[in-house]
Amino acid sequence: MPMRDTFTMGLLPVPQVIFPGIVSSLSIKLRTFAPSVRAAIAHDQSLVFALERHDRQPSAVATTGRVLGLEESADGWQLKVAGIQRAHLLSYGHQGNALVGKFRYASDEEETIPPLLLEEAWALASELWAMVDERGSHVSLPQAPALLSYWIAAHIPLNAATQQELLEIPTSRGRLAKEISLMRTLLDGLRTQQSG
């Protein structure tokens, strides 16, 4: 079934990157977008979550997702969000109290992934998770290359700008290769700290 070239959906600028296939917790201090979030929950609709850049504009590559849960506090909101698919932001504007954007789906381009690349990414992610997870919990890493690449991007300690760069890479192979480089650097630093 072919997908539409473009679609219109509510847009939520957020302080962190949401990845496809990953459930994330998200803190939002601004209540500006309360109506669009409440409407999405009430009607079981998706929103597009875009990292808010330093100039307060939404990033051009974002992720469609669903709000699974919402907790309100005096400081703001805590959302539980399930990422669905990458999307390119074409344009956006205000519609009442909400932001609405026009988007194009951004599927991962198909590329053959060498088994050794996949194995190395899997091994490094396992080792890094064991070092940074304070709870010491065992993690079952995804086997599918695209989902593994998104899991790594969401769970290794990276700043939002680097996570956004990873989201924008159009292939799982390219994303995994970049993540392997990042994980090697992180692991080297952690090993040095532990031996010092």
Stockholm file with secondary structure:
# STOCKHOLM 1.0

chainA/1-196         MPMRDTFTMGLLPVPQVIFPGIVSSLSIKLRTFAPSVRAAIAHDQSLVFALERHDRQPSAVATTGRVLGLEESADGWQLKVAGIQRAHLLSYGHQGNALVGKFRYASDEEETIPPLLLEEAWALASELWAMVDERGSHVSLPQAPALLSYWIAAHIPLNAATQQELLEIPTSRGRLAKEISLMRTLLDGLRTQQSG
#=GR chainA/1-196 SS CCCCSCEEEEEEEESSCCCTTCEEEEEECCCTTHHHHHHHHHTTCCEEEEEBCTTSCBCSEEEEEEEEEEEEETTEEEEEEEEEEEEEEEEEEEETTEEEEEEEECCCBCCCCCHHHHHHHHHHHHHHHHHHCTTCCCCCCCSSHHHHHHHHHHHSCCCHHHHHHHHHCSBHHHHHHHHHHHHHHHHHHHHHHHHC
#=GC SS_cons         CCCCSCEEEEEEEESSCCCTTCEEEEEECCCTTHHHHHHHHHTTCCEEEEEBCTTSCBCSEEEEEEEEEEEEETTEEEEEEEEEEEEEEEEEEEETTEEEEEEEECCCBCCCCCHHHHHHHHHHHHHHHHHHCTTCCCCCCCSSHHHHHHHHHHHSCCCHHHHHHHHHCSBHHHHHHHHHHHHHHHHHHHHHHHHC
//
